[in-house]
Amino acid sequence: MSLDDLNAEMEESYAEIGDELAVALDRETRNELALLETALEPEETDELVRRAVHMLFQTTVDSGKLDFQLRSGYDVTYDEYLSGMTFDEMTGADQYPSMDDERRYQF
């Protein structure tokens, strides 16, 4: 897979999610959400869920787990995704022809 594949799948997921998402909660999650709502008093419960997604995303980026998953599945990193170019494209390494080791030292 490649950066183009990642972009295509991201656009597809973004469209599928839409503006609202119905989420089934188990007992533990419902209990934790109720406690957070009581303690933090947000305007809406949705705000806590949005914050939770942001925190999970940031933690995943900071720990390197996102890069690991992206490299494993798409052979790119988060920085490459953000820039829209792979490291080889940024450095120009993909512009040179591959070396033929058998003919490398022949004149």
Order of alpha helices (4+ residues) and beta strands (2+ residues): alpha-alpha-alpha-alpha-alpha-alpha
